[in-house]
Amino acid sequence: WGRIVMAVGKAGEPADRDRLSISMGGVQITRDGQIVPGYDETPVAAHMKGPEIDIAVDIGLGRGKATVWTCDLTDGYIRINADYRS
């Protein structure tokens, strides 16, 4: 989750580390800039192995919302798709 915090910081938009909350797969990891007491990485690690990964980031600066969809750009994905032309 540290890389998520880094990405938020590098986004160039207002953000306050002390208000940042992050969850993955419905599991709360941080709340108001601090790791959640008793946080267990096990269910998050299992979620990260799935075909879809749900990450929620609350920057704590209002009620606005956005959804971002992305895709797999790993080496395996590129190899699969390099074998044909569309």
TAPEZI-V828550 format. One record per residue. N is the residue number from 1. RES is the residue in one small letter. SS is DSSP state (helix for helix, strand for strand, loop for the rest). Layout:
# TAPEZI-V828550
n: [N	N]
res: [RES	RES]
ss: [SS	SS]
This chain:
# TAPEZI-V828550
n: [1	2	3	4	5	6	7	8	9	10	11	12	13	14	15	16	17	18	19	20	21	22	23	24	25	26	27	28	29	30	31	32	33	34	35	36	37	38	39	40	41	42	43	44	45	46	47	48	49	50	51	52	53	54	55	56	57	58	59	60	61	62	63	64	65	66	67	68	69	70	71	72	73	74	75	76	77	78	79	80	81	82	83	84	85	86]
res: [w	g	r	i	v	m	a	v	g	k	a	g	e	p	a	d	r	d	r	l	s	i	s	m	g	g	v	q	i	t	r	d	g	q	i	v	p	g	y	d	e	t	p	v	a	a	h	m	k	g	p	e	i	d	i	a	v	d	i	g	l	g	r	g	k	a	t	v	w	t	c	d	l	t	d	g	y	i	r	i	n	a	d	y	r	s]
ss: [loop	helix	helix	helix	helix	helix	helix	helix	helix	helix	loop	loop	loop	loop	loop	loop	helix	helix	helix	loop	strand	strand	strand	strand	loop	loop	strand	strand	strand	strand	strand	loop	loop	strand	strand	loop	loop	loop	loop	loop	helix	helix	helix	helix	helix	helix	helix	helix	loop	loop	loop	loop	loop	loop	strand	strand	strand	strand	loop	loop	loop	loop	loop	loop	loop	loop	loop	loop	loop	loop	loop	loop	loop	loop	helix	helix	helix	helix	helix	helix	helix	loop	loop	loop	loop	loop]
